[in-house]
Amino acid sequence: MNITPFGEDGWLIAVDDPIAVATAIDARRLDDVVPGQSHVLLRGRRTEVEAALASLADVPTRRQPRAPIVLAAVWDGPDLGGVADSAGTSQADVVETMRGSTFTVAFCGFAPGFGYLTGVDERLHLPRRERPRASVPAGAIAIAAGYCAVYPTSSPGGWHLLGTCDATLFSPYRDPPSLLRPGDRVRFT
């Protein structure tokens, strides 16, 4: 396994299944373990990182998944019609496709609580919008580049907005603070 220094105390490891590796690592002596799309970032001393990676041989590579997280959705997004047109289908079909899909949190980033969800139907794989919005409201359900997400807070964004959700995706007063964690499965109503 190739370990690349990353910042002051980070180590980047390229892996085939970042979620499985991140959940299997013995992180008791590390500062942080963060799965990404094709890497795992480990924070800590190199000797501790190497020891954590050595522990992989003795640990199952997958955690037991939690039950799917069901998020109540209202399919009222301003881009719903445009997404349907781009996919060559109706708005109702886009909504039923989203409701009928089970998504998986691949990794988190961009903002606290922002989970990049895989499992978007290929008909809905659209590039980001040509012009990002200056402000996307908290709770906006969006798709872009093969991912789905719910914006945890109001922020700029360039994804296609399909609906809204009122779930609290991040709260510093909750343990863990983020509702969505890598490997979680998500469904929309």
N, C-alpha and C positions, 0 to 999 in steps of 0.2 A: 504494500500500500504506500503510495507516494504522499508524503507529508510536506506541505508548502507553508513556510512562515507567512502569517497574515497579520499585520499590525504589530503592536507591542507584545501581546501575549496570546495571539491567535494562531491556529494551525488549521489549514484547509485541506480536506481529504476528498478526492474525487472518488465517488462510489456509484454503483448501479442503482441501489435502493436506499436513498438517504434516510427515509423514515425508518426503515428496518434497522439500519446501522445506528441511528441516533437513539432509538428506543432500547437497543440492546447494549449500548456502551455502559459500562460501570462508571457513572459520573460522580461518584462520591467524593473524589479528590480533585475534580475539575471545577472551574468557575462557571462554565456554561457549555451547553451542547445545542447547536442550532442547525437543523436540517434545511437545506435549500433545494433547488430543482435538481442539481446533479452533484452536489457537494455536501459535506457536513463540516461546519466550523466548530472547532473545539477551542476553548479558552483555558489556559493554565500553563504550567511549566511543561517543557517538552518531555521530561522523564515521566510525568504524570499522564500526559497524552499518550505516550507510547505504552504505558502500563494499561491504560483504559482500552486501547486498541487490541492489546494482547488478550484482554479478557473476553473479546468477542468469540473466540473459539469455544468457550464454555457456556455461552448463553444462547437461548433461542433467539432467532433473528427477528421475530415478530411479536409485538405485544398483542394481548387480547383486545380486539376492538370494542369500544363502547357501543351501546345501541345508537342508531342514527340520531343525530340532533335534528329535530323538526322545527323549521322556522316558518311561522305564519307569514304569508306574503299577500300583498295586494298588487295585482298586475296592472299598474297604472303608469308605467314609465313613459317618458316622452319619446323614447326611441323604439318602442315596441312595434309601431307600424313600419318604420324603416328597416328594422331587423327582419320582420316578416317578409317585406318586399325583397330584401337581399337574399333571403333563404328560399324565395319562391313559394311561400306558403301563407297561411292566414295568421292573424294575431292569435286567434284561439288555438291554433296548432302549436305556435311557439309556447304559449302558456302551458298547454297540456304536455308538451315535450319537457319543459322545465319541471313541472309537477311530477312527471313520471320518471325523472332521472334521480339517481343516487350519486351524489358528488363526493369526492374525497379531498380533504385538506392536504395538499402537497407540501406546502410550506407557508410560513407567515412572514409578512414584511410590509413595506411601504409605510404603514402606520400601525400602532399597537392594536391588535385585534383583527387586522386585515388578513384573512386567510385566502390564499390562492387555491381555488377549488378546481380539480380536474373532473372529467366526466361529462363535459359539455358535448351535446350531440354535434356531430361533424357539420351538419347543415348550418349550425349557428357559430361556426368558427369564423369570426369576422375580425379584421384588423382593428386596431384602436381608431377612434374617430380622428379625422384629419385635423380638427381644431378642438383641443381639450376645453372643457368648461372651467371657468374660474372658480366655481363652487358647485360641488355635488353634495346634496344633503345627506346627513347621517341616515343610515338605514336603506340607502339606495341599493337595489340588487342590479348588478351590472355584469356584462360579458365583454371580453376582448381577447384576441389572440389565443383562443382555445381554453380560456379560464373563465370562471365565474367568481364573483365576490360580492360581499355586502360591505359597503363603506361604514366603518365603525363610528366615524366622526365626519363632520362636514370638512371637505378639503377639495382642492382642485382635482380634476380627473378627466381622463380621455376615453373612458369605457362607455359602452352603449347601455343606457338605463332602461331596464325592463319593468321594474316594480319597486316596491318598498317593503320594509320589514321593521318591526319595532323592537326587536330583540336587542338587549345590551350586550354588545360583542366584547367590550373591554371595560373593566372596572378595577381600579387599583385597590378597592376595598373587598374584592372577591379573591378566593384562593382556589385555583389559579386565576389570575386576573383576566386571561383571555378565555372566552367561551369556546373558541375553536382551537384545536391543537393538531399538529401534523398527524395524519393517519385517521383522524375522525371522519365519519361519514355524515353527510348533510342532505336533508330533503326539504323541499319547499311545499307548502300547501297551496 
